[in-house]
Amino acid sequence: MSRSTRTVQTEEDASLRTRINMDEDVSTRKTKTPRVATASRPARRTFIAVVAEGKCREVGITGIDISAPHELLISNMVDTHTFMETISLLDAYQPDEILLVETNKARSLHQEIRKHFKNSMCRIVPIARKYFDQAKGADDLKRIAMNCLDMSLLKNYIVMGSVACMVKYVEFIQGVYIAQKTIKAVVNTASPVLLMDYNTVSSLELMRGAKSGSTQQSLVSRIDYTQTSVGKRLLRTTILRPNSDLETINGRQQVVGTLLDHPSTFFDAREILPELPDLEILMAQLVIVPKLATTRVFEQGVASIVALKSTLDALPRLKTCLQSIDSNSTLLKAIVSSLQHEEFRQIQDSIRKVIDPNSHWKKSARHMKIQGSFAVKSGLDGKLDLTRSTFVDIMDAIHQQVVEYQEKYAFNVKLNHSASRGYHLSIANLRQDIPPMFEECVKFNKSIACTTKQFSSLNSRATECIQEVYALSYGMIQKLLDEIRPHAASLYSMVENIATLDMLLSFANLVALSPADQPCLLWTLVKNLKFDVDTCPEVTEHGCLSINQGRHSLIETMMQDQPFVPNDTVRMLGVIP
């Protein structure tokens, strides 16, 4: 990159920083800026939406979830004068930030958005018009998108303007680069969904109870038996934006019925899913390349590769489990097919060249930190091997020091570790005073966290040593990630199908747990269960809505021991009650 190009980019970044800090909407200035998930922070859902408006109320919306940035959601619509469809889509996204074009005169769309999100935690951020650049948006989308794009989409100046603003904002705010050909561009108009406004979502108590505001008194908490982060995310999206495609609905219902007809497969699959690592972190590592290398970046980069290795090792078990079902379900066959992609062998071959075969993903952050330090094979880097050997010697000295303290003093001394203090000592909370050599004491209910000068010195050396180990490992990990990124499409397909399987297993588990005299009604989700025809409805393209002896699971749960009277509901086609 030339000096002039760097100068221009620096000026643009400074200008964007000024716009964000100085020109933030007054009505949202008091709200706290949400912590965005980067490679140096634990993943947390942070959704950003960019809204651009053209002539005749044509609206373009681009959205991305920073914690799982493998999908770029693109929408284009011609809305009504109330902008109901735009507001409904934003409600479904539940964004943490909404970026709008900065204008001297307030537009109707901007006024509606500010009015609607006035009392929410969502920030409204005005961005200078120069960042809504159609040509740059088209170039950015060609660079980052892995799938084929429609030329008419690339020529749509409203949509491409919102894409340009999104890419610039994400890369600037996160301090990252978006890797080439790693994001799947999803045009929302291609999938038919039911849009609901905020009032509908609130009245139906989909995400929170209407009276208490508690998430525990909501539909999502009632039916959520998912076991993975991606499955939980898909369930939430399905509730807020239900799919209205009849073929998709019937396909999901068929899989749920098949799982209930094969209980051994059902239980085996539910035992395997919790063993899978956090797949969202893995997807984020493929998309995001941090500009600033920190210790946390090093650790998450190494952990993501170990997680990918453990995931690919677990797929054959899950595939064998699902293949035991003799079913004609197209969706189930697609799920099985995504678990045995040929590219997975190439990825595993690349991983075996760098990663030690004994490295496995652990849920515990402490154990994962140790696993990650020994993830890269010995013999690939002499300096790395020497640093790891030094780290092992220091850890032996730490354990030996703990043994000496245990033999010297009458009270129990244990080795402990935390992210803030590193390795330190834990002593039972005694009534008498502890020896003065134990310093930096912090009392808890049943223990005292402390250290000594000698032990603190060993902890500092261990911290410096393991940081150097991760820094040396990260260079080889980045080269390995570069080899894996061309296969990102097959990995994303696998993750999406695992999310679908997890959600359908959750539905099947909900039906299995429902009492026989109180059948569970999963409207448009499950269907034609052989053991109980009343469990779910017949779904057709045209016809009336008829519910016999319907029960409201949330109200029934809140009533506890009080009797609940089921109701019949009939809605004829074309008849407004």
Phi, psi and omega in degrees: 000128182289164180296322180295321179294318178295323179295316179297317180295321178296319178295321178295318179297318179295321179295318179295322177298319179295319180298318183291317185280324188263326189257017180295143183303134185299323184292342182244008185295332183279344180285147182283134178295125181293140177289121182271147184274118176244183178291345180259007178226155175299143183293133175217143184298120175222104185259132178242133179235137175248128181243124177235143183236138176247205180283157176057035177059032172280127187238137173241129181235129174239129182227151177208142175261115187296328181287339176221074191275025182279352179236132173249111185273123184238131179226143177219128185209157170253108190265171177278179182291342177267354180055042184294318182293321178296313180296321180296319179293319177295323176298320179293323178289327186049063186287153173273333178219140175238122180262128181236157176290132178285125181227153176287323180251127182295131178271161181298319180298316181297320179296319179295319180293315179297320180294318185290321184258021184298318185261013180260176178274003182286134177267136174258117186243112175286134181237141181302147184297332184296340179277351175266068186261117183298313183296316179293323178297318178295319178295318179297318182293321177296326183286318188263339185279134179269338183263164179290143184243144177286134181297327179295329177291319181292338180267355180281108187292331180290311181294315181294328175296318178292326177294316180300316179296318181297311183297315180297316183294315182295312182294326180284309184294318183281340185069044185223168166251146173266120184296151182292141174054046181236355182247137177267116178278118183249115177271114189294337180292345182282341182242120181288124179225161176266118179268134178234139177280176185298320182297321179294314179300320180290317182294323180281354179055047182288316184250331181217153175292141184294323183271309186276334185076007182279140176289340180288339179254054181224166180295319184297323178288332181288326186249004184274104172238026180290158185235001178231158179293323180289325177293320178297319179295317180294321178299316180297317179295321180295325179288318182283329180226075183299137177289131182255010178279123185298320181296320178295317180298312181296322179297318178294318180297322180295320179294318179299316178298321179295318179297322179288334177281346180234077186298327181295317177295320180302312182288323179296317180296321180289341175278331183280320186303317180297341180283344182286142178291178176288102186289338180293321178297320178299314180296322180296323180293328179288329184271316191264130173243107184296141175282324182253121180273120177235171179300320179296322177297316179301313183296316181289327177296315178293317181297326181294322179291319177297321178295320178296318178300314180294324179295312180295328177290331182274343184299319180302322178296315180293321179295314179299321179299314183285330180290344178290347179272127175267094185223150177265010182295122178294321180294318180295321177295322178295322178296314180296319181297322181291342181272354183229039181293143182296331182292341180296327178295320178296319179296316180296323177297319178294320180293320182297333180289336187244318189266138178294135182295340180273000179278128180225150180286137178236144178289326180290128180296324180295312180292325180292328178295319177291317178301317182295327181292337179250018184290317181285137182301149173286149178094351180274332181214115182297321180295321178295318179297319180294319180294320178294322178297320177296320179297320179296319179297320179294318179295323175297321179293323178296313180295322178295324179295320178296319179297320179296319178295322180294324180283331185279324186248154184283335182275163184279128179241128181237155175272133180226162180215139175217161182294327184278319186258344186074216179280130179209180183257149176234123182241142177300140183291096185270159177283323179277164180289145177272158181303148184294342179293339177275116186239177182053047184281135175232118184273137172241186183299312186241002183210168177232123176271130184205182178204179173231169181298317180293318181291322178296323177295317177296320179297318179297317179295319179295320180296313179298321183292315182289330175295320177292323177300313180293322179296318178290324180290326187296327179300315179288328178294320179295321176296322178293319177297324177296327177287330184277329186303324176299342179260018185298326183299316180292326177292319179295321178297319178297315181295318180297320180287328174295321177297317178297315179298317180298318179294318180291324174296325176296317177297316180296321178295323178297316179295319182294329181275349182287138178300149183297328182272358178229075184300142181276135181253107175257093187294123179063017180245316178233157190197152171056041175287129191294329186279346183202104183289345180273355186294322180213160189275167168279126182253122179231163181289323179229142178150180182267165176258121182225121179239119179261129179054050181288143181234140177264107188297324181291313180295320181296324178292320181290330180287339178056251186276353180286146181291141178248131181260114179291155184234152173262140179229131178226126177232111181280148180296126177084000181253122180265120183290000000 
